[in-house]
């Protein structure tokens, strides 16, 4: 436990929030300090170039003005393409890669995400974590059902590159920040859809704004059955996911707003794994409660306080011929988060400082391996972080940035006594002309081991040390016009210490690891009806104890989307082109065993098409085709591990979804 001074500091931050109420700058404040931002056009196809983001600096700015490598998936993107999961949305973002186990029920519930080659990715909802202390190897994994209702989402921001100073442990590859909607009017939305693979989707939402009170309630249900891959092979599976929630916001004054959120979901999945010839089943559920206070004092001072508690439970089992093969102990964890951010902004200075606190605790006793002996305990971890970030415009066209984060973690009763750690970041941005700018900098990352990595009775290692290192970056942006923007960013990430696996699957520390590459993106609006975006990411990655270089990642990944919009008809085409990179040792092994390439294809493209027709303001009829050309592809394979040729986890082939949405 921490000393009394720690709790005094937390109490002081809470008092700052509740008494002085120096608050988060709301839109009117941002508008008065928008750094010369041109206004977004009012025509039908509003451009992504004008999107406001907050993840790059924890303050509001446009993509062009942020001194970071960032992309955004807008509400318009999600509506045009009828995206229903976070997976759908993030596959359109350059530099983001998924590692799904095919299109089975398992795939419907758990997805691996990497950014800039790293699995250490922080996922936020409205700037605050949902989970923590998951560590290297699991922080990049999410249950897709947890975000199976994109109707609640205003936009998704993706920050590529280390952001440990701003967002703390785990922010090595990048940050995914899911920004939820705020009720602005009264309406009810009902959405019903069905299609291939016995897919059924039902969505309901009601929201309203009456005086100082706003609310939003939602319910969703998604079903999926057996899938077929691009070769027409059937994969037996089933998934059933439900989610529901309520948001209530109240304007205490023109300068103070309180928001309460309750969200819960449960997902059941089952199927047959034809590679290992066994059956699997599992379930996952989550319940979270969030309280947020936003308050502004004037156009310079602002404050945001958030408290969140999230309870997650899950279990997974395998069997063959009715005989149990493997069953995990039920995971039952409660995560508690507190975040308080104070912002001071003038024409020349933007200062952000505050406190982040996180705590993870197992709600049941587990068998834990500590120093080669098994004990029964309830693992827990917590971390206190103080951070400060300053952007100083030393000249009208030159900005210096610097930041510090102090972490003071604890591993619980049996945990290693981690030393406190200070992370640093610094950068320089130069507006060369009114349309051209460059930025460069370095940022540390610091990654605490997870409770599983420390305490797992089979593979855990209580002597693990946190991973750490730094990322160096350089970026260039060119705004050709108010509706056309190009960005290019180079990065190099160097590990001082990593967490990986040894030959027996045990967790251990390694002292090497490097990733480098670049990401380019071009976004434009053509006339009043066309939007387009193309991205290209190039990557090299290697780290001991990590298998990513065995062919899991792309040397080059190109993403693209094109949207057409008019008053009644909208249509969109998106997709990606993947070029695989594989280390020489794996290539030699495949050649020696005659296993072929190890994957269905090393170069492939996947296209998705969506069309929406709105005969009036109340109804929209839509159709979506995924994997238009029925491409056979996979993101996991058993071939490179000595399996027979063709033993890979195929992703779904071509599928159709049709639906109707009514808004009243």
N, C-alpha and C positions, 0 to 999 in steps of 0.2 A: 504493500500500500504506500501511497505517497504521503509526504509530510503535510503538516497543517498548512504550510505556506502555499501549497498547491491548491488546496480547497479555498483558501482566502482569495487567491487569484481568480478562481472560477466565480466565486461569489461577487467579486468586484466587477467582473465582466457582465454578470447577470444584472447587477444594479445599474451598470451603465446602460444596459438595454431598456430596463423597465422604468428608470427614472429620468435619465437625460434624454432618451429617445432621439438620439442623433441617427437619422434613418436612411434606409435605402432610397436613393434618388428615383422618384417615379418619373413617368414619361415627360411631364412638363419640365422637370429639372434637367433631364437629359437633353431635351430640345434646346435649352438655353446654353448648353455646353457641348454641342455636337461636333466641334472641330471642323466646321465648314462643310458638313455632310450635305450633299445635294439631295433633294427630296425625291422619294420614289415616284415613278409615274403612276397615274391613276387609271391607265388602260388595263385591259383584261389580263394580259400576261405579265404581271408584275415580276421584275427581274430579281434573281438571287443576288445580283451585285449589290442591291440595296439592303440586304438582310442585316439586321442588328444582331450581334453576338455578344456574349458575356464571358465566355470561357477563356479567351486568350489572356485577359488581365483581371477578371472578376469585376469588370466594369463594362458598361454598354459602349459599343463602338461598331463600325462597319467592318466587313472583312478586309477592305483595303486599308483601313486605318489601324487594324490590330497588328502588332509586331510579332506575329506567330503564324505557324503553318496550320490553317484552319479551314474546314469545310462545313457546310450546313445543308441539312435536308429539311426543306420547308413544308409547311402544311399543304401548300399547293402541290408540291411533288408527291406527297403521300396520297392526296385526293385524286390527282390525275391518273396515277398508276394503280389506284385501289390497293395500296400496300396494307397488309393486315398484321405484320409482325416486324419487330426490330431487325430481324434478318433481312427482310425485303428492303428496308430502307438503307441499311448500312452497306449492302452490296453495291450501292451506287456511288460510294465514297472512295476516292483514290487512297491507296495506302492501307486500307482495311481488308483483312482476310479472315474468312471463317474456316473452321475445321470441323465440319459436320460429319457424323457417322451415318451418311446416307439419308434417304428420305423416309426412314421408318419411324415408328412411334418414338424411338429414342431420340432421333434427330429433331422431332417436334418439341422436345422438352429440354435439351441441353445442347449448347453450341459453344465452340471454342472461337475466341476472337483474338486476333493479333493485329497490332498497329506498328508499323515500321519494324516488323520482324519480332516484336516482343509480345509475350503473353501476359506481361504485367501491365494491365490496363485498368484504370479506375473508371467505374461506371457510376454516374451521379444522376439523381432526379432533382431538378431545380437546385443544382449546385451542392447537394448533400448526398453522401453515400447511402446505399441500401445495405451493403455488407462490408465487412473489413476482416483483417487478420486471416485472409484466405491464402495469401502468399503466392510465390512463384509456382506456376503449374495449375493454379485454380482461379486466380483473380481474373483471368481472361475468359472464364466460363460463366455463362448465365443460362437460366432457364428461359427459353424464348417465350413460353406461356406467360411469364411475368409481365410481358409488354405486348400482349396479344390484342390490345385495343388502342390502336394508334389514333382513334378519334379523340382521345384525351390529350394528345400531344400537339403542341403548337409548332415545335421544331426540334431537330436533333443536331447538336453541335459536336463536331469531332475535332479535337486538338491533337495533332501529330507531334511527337517529340516529348522529351522529359519535361515534367511539370511538377517535380517533387516539392519545390518551394511553395507553389500556390496551392497544391492539392494533397501533399503528403505522401505517405507510404504507398508504393505500388504504381505511381504515375511515371513509369519508365518509358513505355511505348507511346502512351498518350492518354487522353481523357475523352470519354463519351458523356456528354451532358444532355439529358432529356428534359426539355422545358415543357411543362404542362400548360394547358389552356386556363385562362381566367374567364369566367362567365361575363359576357357583355350585353346579352339580350335574352329574352325568354323564348325558348323553342324546345321541341321534342323531336328526336331523330330515331327512326326505326330502320334497321338495315338487315335484310335477309338475303343470303346467297347460298349457292350450292354448285357442285361441279364434280370433276374427275376425282378418283380415289375415294368415293363416298364422302366427299367433303360437304359439311354443313356449317354455316356460320350465321349466328344471330347476335345482333348488337342493338342495344337500346340506350339512349341517353336523354336526360332532361336537364335543362339548365335555365336559370332565370336571374334577373337583376332587378330588384325592387328597392329603390331608395339606397340605403347604405348596405343592404344585405344582398349577397350573391350566392348562388348555389349551383352545384352540378352533381347529378347522380348517374351511374351507369351500370349496365350488366351486359356481359358477353358470354357466349358459349360457342366453342369450336370443336368439331368432330372431324376425324380423318381415319380412313381405313387403309386397306392394302394399297401399295403404290407399285407402279411399273417404271422401270428405268428406260434409258434410251435404246436398249436392246430388246425391250418387251418382256424382261424378266420380272416376275411378281415377287415383291418382298412383303411377307405377311406382317401386318402391324395394325395397331389401333391406338388412337389417342383421344382423350376427352378433357378439355380444358375449360374452366369457368372462372370468370373474374367479375368482381363488383366493387363499387366504392362510392364514396360521397365526399364532396368538397363543399365547405361552407366558408365564405369570406365576409367580413364585416368591416366597414370603414368607420373606425372609432372617431376619426376626424378627417379633414382634407389632407392631413399630413401623417396619418397613422392608420394602418390596415392590419388586421389579424386574419389568418387563414388556418383552417383545420381540415386535415385530410385523413380519411380512413380508406384503405385499399386492402383487398384480400383476393387470393386466387388459389385454385387447386387444380392439379393436373394429374391424370392417371394415364399410363401408357403401357403397352405390352406388344409382343411380337415374337418373331422367330429370326434368329441370327443364322443364316445359311452357311456362314464361313466357319463358325465354331460348332454348328449343328446343335444348337440348344435354344431354349425359349427364355425370354426375359420379361420381366414386368417391374413396374416401379410407380412411385407417386411422389409428388412434391406439392407443398403448400406454403403460402406466405401470408402474413397479416402484418400490416404496418400502420402506424399512427404518426402523423406529423403536425406540429404546431409551428407556425411561422409568423413573426412580427416584422413588418416593414414600416419604417417611419422616417420622414425627412424633416430636418430642422430649417434649412434654407437651401440655397442653390450650391452650397459648398459642402456641408456636412450631411452624412447619411449613415444609417445603420440597418443591418439585417440580422435577426436572431432566428435560429431554427433548432427545434428539438424533434428528433425522430427516433422511434423504437420499432424494430422490425423483428418478427418472430418467424423463423423458417424451419420446416421439418421435411425430411425426405427419406426414402428407402429404395433400395434396388436389389433384385434377386435374379438368379439364373437357375435353370433346371434342364435336365435331359431325360426324356422317357419317363417323366413324372418323378424323377429323383432329384432332390435339391443339390445343386452344385456349389452355389455361392450366394450368400445373403448378407448384405451389409447390416450393421447395427443401425437402428433408426437415428438419423441425424436430427438433433433438436437444439437449435441455437437461437439465442436472443441477442440482437445487436442494438446498442444504444448510442446515439450520436447527439452531440451538442455543437453548434457552430455559431459564432458571433463575429460579424465582420463590420468594421467601421471604415467609412470612405470619406476622404477629404479631397475635393477636386476644385482646382482653379484653372485659369487659362494656361498656366505653366507647370502646375504640379498635380499629380494624381497619387495620393497616398492611400494604400489599403493595408489595414492591420487587424489582427483579431486572434481568436482562439478556436481551435478544433479539438474536440474530445471524442474518442471512440472507445467502445467496450464491447467485447464479444464473450459470450459465456455459454457453455453447454448446460442444458437443463436436465441432463441425466448423467449418471456415472458411466465412465468408459474405462475399459482396460487400457492402460497407458504404459508404454515402455520408457522407464527412466533409469539411465545408467545400467542397462542390461538386466533390469528387474521389472516385473509387471506389478503395477499398483492400480487401485481403483480410485478415480478422482473425477471431478467435474472441471475440465480444462477451462481456463478463462484468460483473456488478455485485455489490456487497455493501453491507451496512448494519449498523452496530452501534448498538444502542439500549439506553439505560438508563432505567428508569421507576420511579416511586414514586407510590403512591396512598394517601391517608389518609382514613378516615371516622372522625370524632370526634363522639361523642355529648356535646355540651356541656351539654345538659339531658336529662332522661329522655325527652322527646318531641321534641327538636330535634337534628338531625345535620348537621354541616358536613363537606363533602368538598372535597378539593383534590388535584391531581395534576400531575406534570411528566413529560415524556418528552424525552430528548435523543437526536437522531438524528445519526449521523456517517456519511454515505453516500459511496460511491466509484463512478465509472462505468467503471472499467477503463482499459486502455491508451489508448484514444482518447476516452474519455468526458469529458463536462464535469466539472470539479472542483466538484461541488456543495458549497455551504457547509453547515456543520452547522446544525441547526435545533432549537429548543426549543418543544414544544407544551405548552399549559396547559389545565387543566380545573378548574372549581370548581362547587359546588352546595350547595343547602340543602334539607333534608327536614324536614317538620313533621308529626308525628302529632297531628292536630287532636283526634280522639277515638280510642277503641279500635278503631273501624271505618273512620275516615276519615283520609286523609293526602294531602299535596301535596308535590311536589318540583319544583325548578327549577334551571337551571344553564346553563353554556356550556362547550363543548368544541371545541378546535381539531382540524383535520385537516391532513394533510401527505401528498402523493401523489407518489412518485418516478415519473418517466417510465419506460416499459418499454424493454427492449433493442430491441424492434421499432421503437418510436417514435423512438428515438435513432439507430438504425443501419440501418434498412431502406434498401436501395439505391435504391428508387423514391420512397418517401414519407417517409423518415426525416429528422430534424432534430436534429443533434448539439448545437444551441444551446438546446434546450428547457430550461425551468426547471421545477422541481417545482410542482405545483398546491398551493394552500393556502387556508384560510379557516376558518370556524367555524360551529357550530350552537348556537342558543339554544333551550331547551326548557322546557316547563312541563307538569306532569302531576298528575292527581288519581286516587286509588284509593278505592273504597268496597267493603268486605267486608260484604255484607248478612247472611251467615251463614257458617258454616265451609265450606259447599259452594257458595257463590255470591259471585262477585267481578266488579266492573265497574272498568275502567280507561279513562282518556281522556288523551291526550297530544298537545300542540301542539308544532310545531317550525318553525324558520326557519333555513335554511342559506344563508349568504352567501359567495360566492367572491371572494377577492382575486386569484387567478390560477387559470386552468383550462387544460386541454389539449384541443384539438379539431382539427377539419379545416378547411382553407381550401377555396376553390372548386375547386382542382385535386386535392384529396384529400391534400395534404401536412399533416403535423402542425405545429401552431403553438400558441402561448400566446394566451389571451384574458384580459381583465381584468373580465369581467362574469359574472353567473350567480347565480340565486336559485331556491330551492325553498322552499315553505311549505305547511303543511297540518296535518291532525290524524288521529289514529287512535283509534278507540274499540273496545273488545271487552268482551263479557259472556260469562262462562262459568258454568255451573251444573250441579249434579247434582240430579236430581228423583227422590226416593225411592231405592231400591236398584238400579234397573235402567236409568235414563235419564240420559244426559249430553248437554249441548247447549252450543254455542259459536257466537256470531255476532260478526263484526267489520266495521267500516266505516272505510275510509280515504278522505280527501279530499285532493286534491293540486293545486298549481299549480307549474309548473317552466318555466324558460327559461334557456338559456345559449348564447352564440355558439359556433359550431363544433360544435353538437350538434343532431341532427334530431329529438329526442324530442317536441318540441312540435308536430310536423307531423301529429299524430294517433295517435302510438304509445302514449300513456299515458292512463289513466282519470282523469277528473275525480273520479269516485267509484267505488270498488270494494268490494263487499259480499261477504264470505265467510261460510259457514255450514256447520255439521255437527251431526247428531243421531245418537246411538248408543243402541241397545237391547241389553241384556246379560242373559242368564240362564244357567243351568247348561249347557244344551246348544245354545242358539240365540243368536247375536249378529247384529245387522244395523245398517247405517249408511247415512246419506244425507249427502253433502257436495256443495259446489259454490260458484259465485260468480256475481255479477251485475255487469256491466261497463258503465259509462257513459263514453263517449269525450269527450276534450277536444281541440280542434284550433285552431291559431292562425289568425288572420283571413286572413293572406296565402295559406295553403294552401287555405282555403275559397274565396277569390276565384278562385284558379287553377282549382280543380275546377269552379266555376260557369262560368268563361269557356270551358273546354274541353268542357263537357258530359259530364264523367266521372262524375257522380253523387257519392256521398259519399266514394268512394275505398276503402271497406271493405264487406264483406258486410253488416255491421250496426254501428251506433254504440251500440246498447243491446241487450245480450243476456245470457242466463243459461245456464249449463252445470251439469247435475246428474249425479252419479255415485252408484250404488247398489251395495251389497255385502251378501251374506248368507252366514253361516257356520253349519254344523251339525256338532256333535261328539257322535256317539252314545256315545263312551267317551273315556277319557283318551288313547288312542293315535291316533285318527284325527279329522281335521276335513275335511269336504267344503265347498267354497266356490264361490261364483259372484259375478262382478263385472260390472256394466254401466257403461261409460263413455259420457258424453254421451247420457243416457237418451232425450232428446227429439230426437236427431239434428240438433242445431243447426249451421248453417253459420256459421263464424267464422274469423277470421284475426288473427295478430299481426304479420305483415309483408305489405306490399303494394307493387306496382309502379305502381299507378294514380297515386299522389301524386307520382310522379317522371316523369309524362308517358306512362305505359303505357296500354294500351287498357282500357276498363271490364271489370272481372271478372278482371284479372290480379293476383290475390293468392294468397298461399301458405296454402291452406286447412288448418285443423287437422282431425284425424280426426273422422269422424261417429260414429254409434253403433257400439259394439263390445262383444263378449261374451268373457269369460274364465271358464273353469271349471277347477277343480283339486282335488287331494286332498293333504293333508299328513299324514304319519305321524311320530309322536314315540315313540321307544322308549328 
